[in-house]
Amino acid sequence: MNCAVTAQGLKKTFKVGFWGRPVVAVTGVDLVIQEGQVFGLVGPNGAGKSTTLKMLLGLVRPDSGTGTVLGEALGSRAARARLGYLPELPSFSPQTTAEELLDFHAALAGVPTAGWLSQRAQLLARVGLQRAAQARLRTYSKGMLQRAGLAVALVGDPALLVLDEPMSGLDPLGRHDVRVLIREEQARGRTVVFSSHVLSDVEMLCDAVAIIHRGSVFKAGAMADLLGGTTVAVEVRLSGGSPQQDAAFAALGNVRRMGHHMTVELVQPDRVEEVLRLALSQNLKIAGVLPRAGALEALLLQANQQGPAAGRISP
């Protein structure tokens, strides 16, 4: 496989406050991201994830270090032309509509006008905004603005998508839609790099991951290697039924119910078949079976034991 992104020794210090006090954001990041991968950046607040992404995008110039994006130098016009980016806090003119927003970014990206209206409609449909396409962005919720930002990131058919906290502000259905979109983009041959605090999303989506702590890479590698291939728990998600049925499942695992939805957490994964048989016998719908490896959270906790990143920020 070819490398979509490489980085060697990226460092960044910002000057903050009236006196320009130097604050270290990234102390040294090395990354290798293969083409076609879904790659995750995880770490605590202030770890340097957003600054790292911005250096890869060319939005922030590193103090030192080198790297490439799609075979081009970091920050070069050739690299930026093939990127799609969703910032952590997207901000758009509140007076524009979603259609106008995409028209503006399509013009910036040099998208041909022929066929654009059809492409625009498809983008809005993919992010679930087709019914609000002509509404002013000032009327949008935080989750809807996040969806609009995702549509902007997809303008111009980029080869590399960089998404900073793409699930932020989304409800469970919206998070599911974004996960589907990321998988669809990977199936189209895109490379996707995203940061997230939601470890379950990272475990489900990523082929590889880097744990950023105190401005450097604490651990990085293929997800299967980092998780060690050990499943310590399994969640079985069911729809339907009533609280009166929970007792039978409680004998097998820990039961949580929200309305008509039930989750059975099993610390003995070999009991999944029993839960599924019981669910079918009681006419419950099986919404999903999700293994929980637990190792990713353990690695984050291990990184945090190194101590707080005092005096650091992550712009």
KAZI-V375734 format. One record per residue. N is the residue number from 0. RES is the residue in one letter. BURIAL is + if it has 24 or more other C-alpha atoms within 12 Angstrom, else -. D_LAST is the distance of its C-alpha to the last C-alpha in Angstrom with 1 decimal. Layout:
BEGIN
((N	RES	BURIAL	D_LAST) (N	RES	BURIAL	D_LAST))
END
This chain:
BEGIN
((0	M	-	32.4) (1	N	-	30.4) (2	C	-	26.8) (3	A	+	24.3) (4	V	+	21.4) (5	T	+	21.6) (6	A	+	19.2) (7	Q	+	20.4) (8	G	+	18.7) (9	L	+	15.2) (10	K	+	13.5) (11	K	+	10.5) (12	T	+	10.3) (13	F	+	8.6) (14	K	-	11.0) (15	V	-	10.5) (16	G	-	13.4) (17	F	-	16.8) (18	W	-	17.8) (19	G	-	14.9) (20	R	-	14.4) (21	P	-	13.0) (22	V	+	10.4) (23	V	+	10.4) (24	A	+	7.6) (25	V	+	10.3) (26	T	+	13.9) (27	G	+	15.9) (28	V	+	15.9) (29	D	+	19.2) (30	L	+	19.7) (31	V	+	22.7) (32	I	+	22.8) (33	Q	+	26.3) (34	E	+	27.3) (35	G	+	28.0) (36	Q	+	26.0) (37	V	+	23.7) (38	F	+	21.0) (39	G	+	18.7) (40	L	+	15.5) (41	V	+	15.7) (42	G	+	14.4) (43	P	+	13.5) (44	N	+	10.5) (45	G	+	8.1) (46	A	+	10.1) (47	G	+	7.9) (48	K	+	9.2) (49	S	+	6.8) (50	T	+	6.1) (51	T	+	9.8) (52	L	+	10.7) (53	K	+	9.4) (54	M	+	11.4) (55	L	+	14.2) (56	L	+	14.2) (57	G	+	14.3) (58	L	-	11.6) (59	V	+	10.0) (60	R	+	12.9) (61	P	+	13.2) (62	D	-	14.8) (63	S	-	17.4) (64	G	+	18.6) (65	T	+	20.1) (66	G	+	20.3) (67	T	+	21.9) (68	V	+	21.3) (69	L	+	24.7) (70	G	+	26.5) (71	E	+	24.7) (72	A	+	22.5) (73	L	+	18.7) (74	G	+	17.8) (75	S	-	21.5) (76	R	-	22.9) (77	A	-	25.1) (78	A	+	22.3) (79	R	+	20.3) (80	A	+	23.7) (81	R	+	23.9) (82	L	+	20.5) (83	G	+	19.7) (84	Y	+	16.1) (85	L	+	15.1) (86	P	+	11.5) (87	E	+	10.6) (88	L	+	11.6) (89	P	+	14.2) (90	S	-	15.6) (91	F	+	19.1) (92	S	-	21.9) (93	P	-	23.7) (94	Q	-	27.1) (95	T	+	27.1) (96	T	+	28.5) (97	A	+	27.2) (98	E	+	29.9) (99	E	+	28.9) (100	L	+	25.2) (101	L	+	26.3) (102	D	+	28.9) (103	F	-	26.4) (104	H	+	24.1) (105	A	+	27.3) (106	A	-	28.5) (107	L	-	25.3) (108	A	+	25.7) (109	G	-	29.4) (110	V	+	30.8) (111	P	-	34.6) (112	T	-	36.0) (113	A	-	38.8) (114	G	-	38.1) (115	W	-	34.7) (116	L	-	35.9) (117	S	-	36.8) (118	Q	+	33.5) (119	R	+	31.7) (120	A	+	33.8) (121	Q	-	33.2) (122	L	+	29.4) (123	L	+	29.6) (124	A	-	32.1) (125	R	+	30.0) (126	V	+	27.1) (127	G	+	29.7) (128	L	+	29.5) (129	Q	-	32.9) (130	R	-	34.4) (131	A	+	31.6) (132	A	+	31.4) (133	Q	-	32.9) (134	A	-	31.2) (135	R	-	28.8) (136	L	+	25.2) (137	R	-	25.4) (138	T	-	27.7) (139	Y	+	25.4) (140	S	-	24.1) (141	K	+	20.5) (142	G	+	22.0) (143	M	+	23.8) (144	L	+	20.7) (145	Q	+	19.1) (146	R	+	22.4) (147	A	+	22.4) (148	G	+	19.1) (149	L	+	20.7) (150	A	+	23.7) (151	V	+	21.7) (152	A	+	20.3) (153	L	+	23.9) (154	V	+	25.3) (155	G	+	27.0) (156	D	+	27.7) (157	P	+	24.8) (158	A	+	25.6) (159	L	+	22.1) (160	L	+	20.0) (161	V	+	16.3) (162	L	+	15.5) (163	D	+	12.2) (164	E	+	13.8) (165	P	+	16.9) (166	M	+	19.0) (167	S	+	16.8) (168	G	-	19.3) (169	L	+	22.2) (170	D	-	25.5) (171	P	-	27.4) (172	L	-	29.2) (173	G	+	26.1) (174	R	+	24.5) (175	H	-	27.8) (176	D	+	27.8) (177	V	+	24.4) (178	R	+	25.7) (179	V	-	28.9) (180	L	+	27.1) (181	I	+	25.1) (182	R	+	28.5) (183	E	-	30.2) (184	E	+	27.8) (185	Q	+	28.3) (186	A	-	32.0) (187	R	-	31.8) (188	G	-	30.6) (189	R	+	26.9) (190	T	+	24.2) (191	V	+	21.5) (192	V	+	18.3) (193	F	+	16.4) (194	S	+	14.1) (195	S	+	15.6) (196	H	+	16.4) (197	V	+	20.0) (198	L	+	21.9) (199	S	+	25.0) (200	D	+	23.4) (201	V	+	22.2) (202	E	+	25.7) (203	M	+	27.5) (204	L	+	25.7) (205	C	+	24.5) (206	D	+	26.7) (207	A	+	24.3) (208	V	+	21.2) (209	A	+	18.9) (210	I	+	17.7) (211	I	+	14.5) (212	H	+	14.7) (213	R	+	13.5) (214	G	+	11.9) (215	S	+	15.1) (216	V	+	17.4) (217	F	+	19.7) (218	K	+	22.0) (219	A	+	22.3) (220	G	+	25.3) (221	A	+	27.4) (222	M	+	27.1) (223	A	-	30.8) (224	D	-	30.6) (225	L	+	27.8) (226	L	+	29.6) (227	G	-	32.8) (228	G	-	34.9) (229	T	-	35.7) (230	T	-	35.7) (231	V	-	35.9) (232	A	+	36.0) (233	V	+	36.6) (234	E	+	36.0) (235	V	+	38.7) (236	R	+	37.8) (237	L	+	40.8) (238	S	+	41.5) (239	G	+	44.6) (240	G	+	47.0) (241	S	-	47.1) (242	P	-	46.4) (243	Q	-	50.0) (244	Q	+	49.3) (245	D	+	46.4) (246	A	-	48.9) (247	A	-	50.0) (248	F	+	46.5) (249	A	-	45.7) (250	A	-	48.4) (251	L	+	46.3) (252	G	+	42.7) (253	N	+	40.3) (254	V	+	40.5) (255	R	+	37.9) (256	R	+	38.9) (257	M	-	37.2) (258	G	-	40.0) (259	H	-	41.6) (260	H	+	39.1) (261	M	+	39.6) (262	T	+	37.6) (263	V	+	39.6) (264	E	+	37.7) (265	L	+	39.9) (266	V	-	39.6) (267	Q	-	42.5) (268	P	+	41.5) (269	D	-	45.2) (270	R	-	45.9) (271	V	+	44.0) (272	E	-	47.2) (273	E	-	48.9) (274	V	+	46.2) (275	L	+	46.5) (276	R	-	50.3) (277	L	+	50.2) (278	A	+	47.8) (279	L	-	50.1) (280	S	-	53.2) (281	Q	-	51.7) (282	N	-	50.7) (283	L	+	46.9) (284	K	+	44.5) (285	I	+	42.3) (286	A	-	38.8) (287	G	-	37.4) (288	V	+	37.5) (289	L	+	34.1) (290	P	+	34.2) (291	R	+	31.9) (292	A	+	31.4) (293	G	+	29.3) (294	A	+	28.3) (295	L	+	24.7) (296	E	+	24.1) (297	A	-	26.1) (298	L	+	24.0) (299	L	+	20.8) (300	L	-	22.8) (301	Q	-	24.1) (302	A	+	20.7) (303	N	-	19.8) (304	Q	-	23.1) (305	Q	-	21.7) (306	G	-	20.2) (307	P	-	17.0) (308	A	+	14.1) (309	A	-	14.9) (310	G	-	12.9) (311	R	+	9.8) (312	I	+	6.2) (313	S	+	3.8) (314	P	+	0.0))
END
